[in-house]
Amino acid sequence: MNPHPASLEGKTILLRWNGKMNGDKYLARVGELITQQVKGVKIIKMWEAIPGSNGYPMKDEHFQAALKLKPDFVIAAQAD
């Protein structure tokens, strides 16, 4: 396991949704809460930045595109 950072300030967080119903809403709210509590954090919604990436399993082309966004962290979630 990677060591946890002391802070999320100045970090980029990629939100990854697998396409299940309401997962995007859940992740959007998580992103809102993080930006309210952490200064200088950048939130990227993968499904908006990389159209079509909200499928399962993730296609290699979407994975490679996500790497180019250079996130420090990825938060993935699903919902039903």
Secondary structure as UniProt FT lines:
FT   TURN            9..10
FT   STRAND          12..17
FT   TURN            21..22
FT   HELIX           23..37
FT   TURN            39..40
FT   STRAND          42..45
FT   HELIX           46..49
FT   TURN            51..52
FT   HELIX           60..68
FT   STRAND          73..77
//
